[in-house]
Structure formats: C-alpha cells, structure tokens
Amino acid sequence: MKKFFYLSFFFSSAFSFATPEFLDKIALVTNDKVMTHRELSDLRKNYRSISELAPLVFQESKNSLKDISDSIVRSFIIEKELAELGYNFSDDVINERINSIKAAQGISQDQLIEFLQKKNITFETYFDLIKKSLQYSQFSHKVIGPIVAITDQEIKDYFVSKAHQSASSTQYDLVLIALPNNYKKDAHEQAWLKEQINNISDGKPMDKSLKGIGSTPLSGVSSDSLNPSIKDAINKLTPGEISAPFKIKSQWQVVLLKNRFDGETVVFKNNKEQVRQELFLIKSQGVIEKWLDAKRSNYFVQVSL
C-alpha cells in the first residue's frame, strides 16, 4: 500500500506540473524526495571533496552515477530505519559534533566556512554530510556490530598480511635493578649478588656496599621494546634467575626475570583497534548489503540512469 501511494503521488505530480523535458532528468526517487540527473552529476563533479568529508557514506572508489545513487539510497534507508529504532539526530546533536571537530582542529566557524568554500561545499551540505556520517556510524555500531563477529586471531592474521611483520612477541615480567655508582663487578661473586638481591626482594637487610641500589618492576613488557642489552641478558635466564651485571651506558645493571610468556608486539598493540575497524568494514559489507536489501522493500525507491 505504501509503495502504491508513493508511486501514485510521484506520477500524478509529475504529469500535472512538469514537462517531458523535466521528467527525462529525474534520476532518483526515494519516497517523496526527487533528485535529477543534473543534481546527481553536480554531486559527482564534487565527489572527491564529499568523499573526503564523509568517507563511510560516500566511498572514494565508488564514484559512478550508479554508485552515488546507491549510496544515497543506503543513507536514506539507514536514516529511516534508525528513526524506527528510536535513534534520532537533532540539529543540536549535529552542531555538537561539528563543534567537537572544530575544537580538535583548532579552527573557528569562519575558518571552517573558508575551508569548505575551497572545496566548493556549502555549510548546509557539510551539515548534512556530518549527519549522514553520524547515522552510518550509529548504524554500524548498534545494528551491524552485534551481527559481525571478529576473532583476535583474524585481527592478527589481517595485521600480518597488511604490515608484513609478526603480531606476536615474547613478553616478560621482570625487575630491572640499577647497582650503585661505586659498584665494582669483580668485587663479589654472582652468587653473592643474587643473594643480596633476593634479600632486598624479601625485605631483609642488604650489604652496605649496595647502598643506593634502585629497582624498576616491569610487567608485560614486550621483547621488541627492550634495550638490546636487557634482551640479551634475559634470553639467558629462566624465571626466578638474576642476570650477571651488564652496563647500559655507564650504569651497572642486573635484571631479575620473574616470568616469560607469549604476547603481542608493541606495533600490533598500538594499531590493533585500527586493524579491527578495517577488518570490520571489510567483513560487514556483505551483511550490510543483505540487511539493506531486506529493508528496501519497505520504501519506494526508483533509480533511472
């Protein structure tokens, strides 16, 4: 019934008030909103700037007239379905988002307008792009997110394939101990030094010759983030052992290895969330298309290209 109403409204209005020339220019209809070929073509001419401002909604590589019309239809359905679920995006919400963008970039409203003018974008268009972007993000998070499962192993495998480096690294719980400035390596045997270090760990008195000793506990530290001298020292230890003294610059050090276990590289940790987002975008495309196809029948959509 809804389809019939919109179809009847569109054609009766078109034949009553428009010329055949105007009808020839109609490219897209979504419910009661009409977009002409010229409007769609103008959008395509400025598509690079638009895709830069709303890359999730208007993907850079999808710049044909059909691709652009498909993106508009997707955005239209997402907006309507979010409204049905109770997610509304008021002007205050959009303005708040724009203000946060300006604050992050350290620019004023006038500077934003000037930036947009250089890209041939009006503030009204920018406002609409921000709105569509927020809607898409909410849609991805609330509707599609629970459907798409991504395992830690998938994230690691994707990182390795893209970065061409391992995501795994040996990790350690250790205590780095700085010996006093007057420490002399040959003054005592290793067994004596180990006994003194253990005494300090147990809260027992230490030898006066070690006065000024300092310790730094490190938990879950990755091997790829360690000084080569420390890494070399702990590679020779089993958990519970203390290394022989070694120098970092002019400071004598020893290291107590408490635990060794498998973990993740620093680079992988720092980029893990970004990798997850990239993988989500890839895996979610098929789910999104099926979801949109199922919802499309609820609306009147006509594409004439």
Disulfide bonds with the S-S distance in Angstrom:
none
